[in-house]
Amino acid sequence: MAESAQNLTGIDRTPVDRIQPDAPTRVTTLLDLVAAVADSASSDDEVIATVKSLINSGKVTLVGEFLGADVKVL
């Protein structure tokens, strides 16, 4: 997944742990979000937890098919 993420353009690749709490909401697709997080994550579990947190906290707004969706991990 890291290789495909390198080819994506327009993604803010700020490491998740460096995003400021008062930073504006970022708008992206689920695919681009997962790819960007996977570049910095050390495991699939970390990718899932980080993506879930970013979406559910409102720090990231999804566009496309998942617009307005919340994430639940079963």
Secondary structure as a PSIPRED ss2 file (coil, helix, strand):
# PSIPRED VFORMAT (PSIPRED V4.0)

   1 M C   1.000  0.000  0.000
   2 A H   0.000  1.000  0.000
   3 E H   0.000  1.000  0.000
   4 S H   0.000  1.000  0.000
   5 A H   0.000  1.000  0.000
   6 Q H   0.000  1.000  0.000
   7 N C   1.000  0.000  0.000
   8 L C   1.000  0.000  0.000
   9 T C   1.000  0.000  0.000
  10 G C   1.000  0.000  0.000
  11 I C   1.000  0.000  0.000
  12 D C   1.000  0.000  0.000
  13 R C   1.000  0.000  0.000
  14 T C   1.000  0.000  0.000
  15 P C   1.000  0.000  0.000
  16 V H   0.000  1.000  0.000
  17 D H   0.000  1.000  0.000
  18 R H   0.000  1.000  0.000
  19 I C   1.000  0.000  0.000
  20 Q C   1.000  0.000  0.000
  21 P C   1.000  0.000  0.000
  22 D C   1.000  0.000  0.000
  23 A C   1.000  0.000  0.000
  24 P C   1.000  0.000  0.000
  25 T C   1.000  0.000  0.000
  26 R E   0.000  0.000  1.000
  27 V E   0.000  0.000  1.000
  28 T E   0.000  0.000  1.000
  29 T C   1.000  0.000  0.000
  30 L H   0.000  1.000  0.000
  31 L H   0.000  1.000  0.000
  32 D H   0.000  1.000  0.000
  33 L H   0.000  1.000  0.000
  34 V H   0.000  1.000  0.000
  35 A H   0.000  1.000  0.000
  36 A H   0.000  1.000  0.000
  37 V H   0.000  1.000  0.000
  38 A H   0.000  1.000  0.000
  39 D H   0.000  1.000  0.000
  40 S H   0.000  1.000  0.000
  41 A C   1.000  0.000  0.000
  42 S C   1.000  0.000  0.000
  43 S C   1.000  0.000  0.000
  44 D H   0.000  1.000  0.000
  45 D H   0.000  1.000  0.000
  46 E H   0.000  1.000  0.000
  47 V H   0.000  1.000  0.000
  48 I H   0.000  1.000  0.000
  49 A H   0.000  1.000  0.000
  50 T H   0.000  1.000  0.000
  51 V H   0.000  1.000  0.000
  52 K H   0.000  1.000  0.000
  53 S H   0.000  1.000  0.000
  54 L H   0.000  1.000  0.000
  55 I H   0.000  1.000  0.000
  56 N H   0.000  1.000  0.000
  57 S C   1.000  0.000  0.000
  58 G C   1.000  0.000  0.000
  59 K C   1.000  0.000  0.000
  60 V E   0.000  0.000  1.000
  61 T E   0.000  0.000  1.000
  62 L E   0.000  0.000  1.000
  63 V C   1.000  0.000  0.000
  64 G H   0.000  1.000  0.000
  65 E H   0.000  1.000  0.000
  66 F H   0.000  1.000  0.000
  67 L C   1.000  0.000  0.000
  68 G C   1.000  0.000  0.000
  69 A C   1.000  0.000  0.000
  70 D C   1.000  0.000  0.000
  71 V C   1.000  0.000  0.000
  72 K C   1.000  0.000  0.000
  73 V C   1.000  0.000  0.000
  74 L C   1.000  0.000  0.000
